[in-house]
Amino acid sequence: MTGTLHDDVVPLRRAVKVWFLISLQTFGGPAGQIAVMQRHLVDDRRWIGQKRFLHALNYCMLLPGPEAQQLAIYIGWLLNGLRGGLIAGTLFVIPGVVALLGLSIVYVAFGDTTVVTGIFAGLAPAVVAIVAQAVWRVGNRALTDRVLLGPAVAAFVALAAFAVPFPVVILVAGGIGWALRRRAARTGDGPAAPDDGPPPLISDDALHQDRPSKRRASTILGAGLVVWFLPIAAVAALTGGNSVYTQQGLFFSGTAVVTFGGAYAVLAFVAQRAVEHYGWLSAGDMVRGLALAESTPGPLIMVVQFVAFLGAYHDPGPLNPWTAGVVASLLTTWVTFVPCFLFILLGAPYVERLRGNQSLSAALTGITAAVVGVIAQLGLYFAVHALFERTRTVTGGPLHLQLPDFASVRPIPVVIAVIAAALIFRWKWPVLRVLGVSALLGLIAGLTGLPGV
């Protein structure tokens, strides 16, 4: 079938409601966000099968930018065509944009507040439990053979202990999957494909497709580039090429195409340039901005919105500082996320055509196994920073391991994390309810002055 603008596999109004519900639960970085989509789209509603979900995820993992938002665009496109992808990707980031913009204003106006600090102190450890659930669920589906534990464990160790670049991990995992298939062809003994779980209510053949063509690609590329860079050209014409708005638009457009491996891989570069080169904010501001971004819905790369707000607020040019902060924040959000739509809408039809390729499927089986290790490593990173005040780095040769300082454990977040884990694993509570309870516990702890919040 050839896709059109109005190919709706599920009613668009219903899909919009589900994507909006998902957008309110996108806490916990990519691991938590992928887990939310897994729960809503694969496990509960069964709109898409596990293998198709992982096939889309594997492609998104290879792209620069926030893979979870790109996965939302991809699945939105499969379910409702072009408008479905645009709606899913836009809704995915709106709550985070609104929340972080509000928190940026509060941060500049009032600094840290007991209420906000307490709420975040409850949300962060709850996210640790949510990520643990993601590892468990994806692992159960992806690691269908003991041999696939190898890529998963190797990916975890490579990222956590040796700081191997993310693209290298994914490429090696794909090579391992391909090699295992070659061995299976000779011996007849190879890893099974990932379990598809319960059959989806919508068949693969019914999902949206577009016929790849040069005309389609050139149309999307041309329109996408205009939409991407037109706001930068406008601010450059109105404020000058050296204004903070033009600098931020160009700088964050550049970072949007080099963020391979997720936000953590590029944030060190962003922090160095924003703090030391441009002077948009201080190192302490950057750390607190990262904490805010980790505790709000949406991709972690949203922290660039906070960076832009403070940079423009401190150097507003002809604008009021508050207006400047809002304008810079929205411009940076635009140039950061528009490329994600471009990557998916350009590449998805070609990726769909490759679903039947046996060599590619074998490589993606290895990548899928590695994804389990990647999510586990992200969970470890988040747990270390949410449950401990300080960390220490162990280095030596290729070793680069970040460990918690166990003397700095934060007892209240640990207790909240245990409660959240019990609610999720033992009593099967929905994520929103768990987050609500955790936020309330953190607020109570903050208001009563308990230590370790």
C-alpha positions in Angstrom: 0.0 0.0 0.0 1.2 3.5 -0.8 0.8 5.9 2.1 -1.0 9.2 1.9 -1.5 12.1 4.2 -4.6 10.6 5.8 -3.7 6.9 6.3 -5.1 6.2 9.7 -4.5 2.7 11.1 -6.2 3.8 14.3 -8.6 6.7 14.6 -6.6 9.9 14.7 -8.5 11.4 17.7 -7.8 8.2 19.7 -4.2 8.2 18.7 -3.8 11.9 19.8 -5.3 11.1 23.2 -2.8 8.2 23.7 0.2 10.3 22.6 -0.8 13.1 24.9 -1.1 10.5 27.8 2.3 9.2 26.9 3.8 12.7 26.8 2.8 13.3 30.4 4.7 10.2 31.5 8.0 10.7 29.7 10.2 10.9 32.8 13.4 9.1 33.3 15.4 9.8 30.1 15.2 7.5 27.0 15.0 4.3 29.1 11.9 5.5 30.9 10.4 7.0 27.8 10.9 3.8 25.8 9.3 1.9 28.6 6.2 4.1 28.6 5.7 3.6 24.8 6.4 -0.1 25.2 3.6 -0.3 27.9 1.0 1.8 26.0 1.6 0.7 22.4 2.9 -2.9 22.6 1.7 -4.4 25.9 -1.6 -2.6 26.7 -3.2 -1.5 23.4 -1.2 -3.9 21.1 -1.2 -1.4 18.2 2.2 -2.6 17.2 4.2 -5.9 17.7 7.3 -6.2 19.8 9.5 -7.0 16.7 8.2 -4.0 14.8 8.7 -1.8 17.8 12.3 -2.9 18.2 13.0 -2.6 14.5 11.9 1.0 14.7 13.9 1.5 17.9 17.1 0.1 16.4 17.0 2.6 13.6 16.4 5.5 16.0 19.3 4.3 18.1 21.6 4.8 15.1 20.5 8.5 14.6 21.7 11.6 16.3 19.2 13.2 18.6 16.8 11.9 21.2 16.0 8.3 20.2 12.8 8.1 22.2 11.2 11.2 20.5 12.3 9.8 17.2 10.7 6.5 18.0 7.4 8.3 18.8 7.6 10.0 15.4 8.3 6.7 13.7 5.4 4.9 15.4 3.1 7.8 14.9 3.9 7.7 11.2 3.2 3.9 11.1 -0.2 4.4 12.7 -1.4 7.7 11.1 0.9 8.7 8.3 2.6 12.0 8.0 0.3 13.9 10.4 0.5 11.1 12.9 4.3 11.4 13.0 4.1 15.2 13.3 1.5 15.0 16.1 3.3 12.2 18.1 6.7 13.9 17.9 5.3 17.3 18.8 3.2 16.1 21.7 6.2 14.1 23.0 8.1 17.3 23.8 5.4 19.8 24.7 5.1 19.0 28.4 8.8 19.1 28.9 9.1 22.4 27.0 6.4 24.0 29.2 7.7 22.5 32.4 11.3 23.5 31.8 10.4 26.9 30.6 8.4 27.5 33.8 11.2 26.1 35.9 13.8 28.3 34.1 11.7 31.3 35.0 11.3 30.2 38.6 15.1 29.5 38.8 16.0 32.9 37.6 13.3 34.7 39.7 13.5 32.7 43.0 16.4 30.3 42.9 15.9 27.0 44.6 12.7 26.6 46.5 11.8 24.0 49.2 8.7 22.9 47.3 10.3 22.4 44.0 13.4 20.7 45.5 11.2 18.3 47.5 9.1 17.3 44.5 12.1 16.6 42.4 13.7 14.7 45.3 10.7 12.4 45.1 10.5 12.1 41.3 14.2 11.2 40.7 14.3 8.0 42.7 11.0 6.9 41.3 12.5 7.2 37.8 15.2 4.7 38.9 12.4 2.1 39.5 10.8 2.9 36.2 14.1 2.4 34.3 14.6 -0.9 36.2 11.2 -2.0 34.9 12.2 -1.1 31.3 15.4 -3.2 31.6 13.3 -6.2 32.8 10.6 -5.9 30.2 12.8 -5.3 27.2 15.3 -7.9 28.4 12.6 -10.5 28.6 11.5 -9.9 25.1 14.9 -9.3 23.4 17.2 -11.8 25.1 15.6 -15.0 23.8 18.9 -16.9 23.8 21.7 -17.2 26.2 24.2 -16.2 23.5 22.5 -12.8 23.2 23.5 -12.0 26.8 27.0 -11.5 25.5 26.2 -8.3 23.4 24.0 -7.0 26.3 26.6 -7.4 29.0 29.4 -6.2 26.6 27.4 -3.0 25.8 26.8 -2.4 29.5 30.5 -2.8 30.4 31.8 -0.9 27.5 29.6 2.1 28.3 29.8 2.0 32.1 33.4 1.1 32.6 35.4 2.1 29.5 33.4 5.1 28.1 33.4 3.5 24.6 31.6 5.8 22.2 28.0 4.8 21.7 28.2 4.5 17.9 31.1 2.0 18.3 29.0 -0.1 20.7 26.1 -0.2 18.3 28.2 -1.1 15.3 30.0 -3.9 17.1 26.7 -5.3 18.4 25.4 -5.3 14.8 28.5 -7.1 13.7 28.1 -9.7 16.4 24.5 -10.3 15.3 25.6 -10.7 11.7 28.4 -13.1 12.7 26.1 -15.2 14.8 23.8 -15.6 11.8 26.7 -16.6 9.6 27.7 -19.2 12.2 24.1 -20.4 12.4 24.0 -20.9 8.6 27.0 -23.2 8.9 26.0 -25.1 12.1 22.3 -24.7 12.2 22.6 -23.4 15.8 22.0 -19.7 16.3 20.1 -17.3 18.5 16.4 -17.1 18.2 14.8 -13.8 17.1 13.4 -11.5 19.8 10.1 -12.7 21.2 7.2 -10.7 19.6 5.1 -11.1 22.7 1.3 -11.2 22.4 0.2 -10.7 18.8 -0.7 -7.1 17.9 -4.3 -6.2 17.1 -3.1 -4.5 13.9 -1.1 -6.5 11.4 2.2 -5.4 10.1 0.7 -5.2 6.6 -1.9 -2.7 7.7 0.6 -0.2 9.1 1.4 2.9 7.0 4.0 2.8 4.3 5.4 5.3 1.8 7.1 4.3 -1.4 10.7 5.6 -1.3 11.6 7.9 -4.2 13.9 10.7 -5.1 11.0 13.0 -5.5 9.6 12.3 -2.1 13.1 12.5 -0.4 13.9 15.9 -2.1 10.5 17.3 -1.2 10.8 16.4 2.5 14.5 17.5 2.6 13.8 20.8 1.0 10.8 21.6 3.2 12.5 20.4 6.3 15.6 22.5 5.8 13.4 25.6 5.2 11.4 24.9 8.4 14.6 24.3 10.3 16.6 27.4 9.4 13.9 30.0 8.7 13.6 31.0 12.4 17.4 31.4 12.5 17.4 33.6 9.4 14.7 35.7 10.9 16.5 36.4 14.2 19.7 37.0 12.4 18.0 39.6 10.2 16.3 41.2 13.2 19.1 41.1 15.8 22.3 40.7 13.8 24.6 37.8 13.1 26.5 38.2 16.4 23.5 38.3 18.7 23.0 35.7 21.3 19.9 34.4 19.5 21.8 33.8 16.2 24.7 32.2 18.0 22.4 29.9 19.9 20.4 29.0 16.9 23.5 28.0 14.9 25.3 26.3 17.8 22.3 24.2 18.8 21.5 23.3 15.2 25.0 21.9 15.0 24.7 19.9 18.2 21.4 18.5 17.0 23.2 16.5 14.3 26.1 15.2 16.4 24.2 13.9 19.5 25.0 10.3 18.7 24.5 8.1 21.8 21.9 10.3 23.4 22.1 13.5 25.4 24.8 12.4 27.9 27.3 11.9 25.0 27.0 15.6 23.9 26.2 17.4 27.2 29.9 17.6 28.2 30.6 19.5 24.9 27.6 21.7 25.3 28.6 22.6 28.9 32.1 23.4 27.9 31.1 25.7 25.1 28.2 27.3 26.8 30.1 28.0 30.0 33.7 28.6 28.9 33.4 29.9 25.4 30.1 31.8 25.2 29.6 32.5 28.9 25.9 32.0 28.7 25.8 30.5 32.3 28.0 29.3 35.1 29.1 25.7 35.7 26.9 25.6 38.8 23.9 26.8 36.6 24.7 24.0 34.2 24.6 21.3 36.9 21.3 22.6 38.3 19.9 22.8 34.8 20.7 19.2 34.2 19.0 18.2 37.4 15.9 20.1 36.3 15.9 18.4 32.9 16.3 15.0 34.5 13.3 15.6 36.6 10.9 16.9 34.0 9.2 15.0 31.2 10.7 14.8 27.8 14.2 14.1 26.4 17.1 15.1 28.6 18.6 17.2 25.7 15.9 19.6 26.7 18.5 21.1 29.1 19.7 23.2 26.1 16.4 25.1 26.5 17.5 26.1 30.1 21.0 27.0 28.8 19.5 29.3 26.1 17.1 30.9 28.5 19.9 31.9 30.9 22.2 33.0 28.1 19.6 35.4 26.6 18.4 36.6 30.0 22.0 37.7 30.8 22.5 39.3 27.4 19.1 40.3 26.1 20.1 42.9 23.6 17.2 45.2 22.7 14.6 42.9 24.3 13.3 42.7 27.9 15.4 40.0 29.7 12.3 37.9 30.4 11.1 38.1 26.8 14.7 37.4 25.6 14.8 34.2 27.7 11.5 32.9 26.3 12.4 33.7 22.7 15.9 32.0 23.0 14.4 29.1 24.8 11.8 28.4 22.1 14.2 29.0 19.3 16.7 26.5 20.7 13.9 24.0 21.3 12.9 24.4 17.6 16.3 23.9 16.1 17.0 20.9 18.4 13.9 18.9 17.6 13.0 19.8 14.0 15.9 17.6 12.7 14.4 14.6 14.4 11.3 14.8 12.2 13.5 15.2 9.2 15.6 12.1 9.9 12.6 9.9 10.5 10.4 11.1 7.7 13.3 10.7 5.3 14.6 7.4 6.4 11.6 5.4 7.7 10.4 4.2 4.2 13.8 2.8 3.4 14.1 1.1 6.8 10.6 -0.4 6.3 11.7 -1.9 3.0 14.7 -3.6 4.7 12.6 -5.4 7.3 12.8 -8.7 5.3 16.5 -8.5 4.8 17.9 -11.5 6.7 21.4 -10.1 7.2 20.0 -6.8 8.4 17.6 -8.6 10.7 20.5 -10.6 12.2 22.5 -7.4 12.8 19.5 -5.8 14.4 19.1 -8.8 16.6 22.6 -8.1 18.0 21.7 -4.4 18.4 18.5 -5.2 20.1 20.4 -7.3 22.7 22.9 -4.4 23.2 20.0 -2.0 23.7 19.2 -3.9 27.0 22.7 -3.2 28.2 22.4 0.4 27.0 19.2 0.9 29.0 20.8 -0.8 32.0 23.8 1.6 31.8 21.5 4.6 31.7 19.6 3.3 34.7 22.9 2.9 36.6 23.9 6.4 35.7 20.6 7.8 36.9 20.7 5.7 40.1 24.2 6.9 41.0 23.2 10.5 40.6 19.8 10.3 42.2 20.7 8.2 45.2 24.1 9.6 46.1 25.4 13.2 46.8 28.8 12.5 45.3 30.5 10.3 42.8 34.1 9.3 42.2 35.8 8.4 38.9 38.2 5.4 38.7 40.6 5.7 35.8 43.5 3.6 34.6 44.4 2.8 31.0 41.2 2.4 29.1 39.2 2.1 32.4 36.9 5.1 33.1 34.4 4.0 35.7 32.1 6.3 37.7 31.2 5.0 41.1 29.1 6.4 43.9 30.6 7.7 47.1 28.8 5.3 49.4 29.4 7.6 52.4 27.2 10.2 50.6 24.1 8.0 50.2 20.9 9.9 50.4 18.5 7.9 52.6 15.2 9.6 51.7 15.6 9.0 47.9 16.7 5.4 48.6 13.5 4.8 50.6 11.4 6.4 47.9 13.1 4.3 45.2 12.3 1.1 47.2 8.7 2.2 47.7 8.4 3.0 44.0 9.9 -0.3 43.0 7.5 -2.2 45.2 4.5 -0.3 43.8 5.6 -1.1 40.2 6.9 -4.7 40.5 4.8 -6.0 43.3 1.5 -4.2 43.0 1.7 -3.3 39.3 0.7 0.4 39.8 0.6 2.6 36.7 3.5 5.0 36.3 1.5 8.2 36.8 0.2 7.1 40.2 3.7 6.0 41.3 5.2 9.3 40.2 2.4 11.1 42.1 3.0 9.2 45.3 6.8 9.7 45.0 6.5 13.4 44.4 4.2 13.7 47.5 6.7 11.7 49.6 9.6 14.0 48.4 7.5 17.1 49.1 6.7 15.9 52.6 10.3 15.1 53.3 11.4 18.5 52.0 8.8 20.5 54.0 9.7 18.6 57.2 13.4 19.2 56.8 14.4 15.5 56.7 18.1 15.1 55.8 19.2 13.7 52.5 16.5 15.3 50.3 
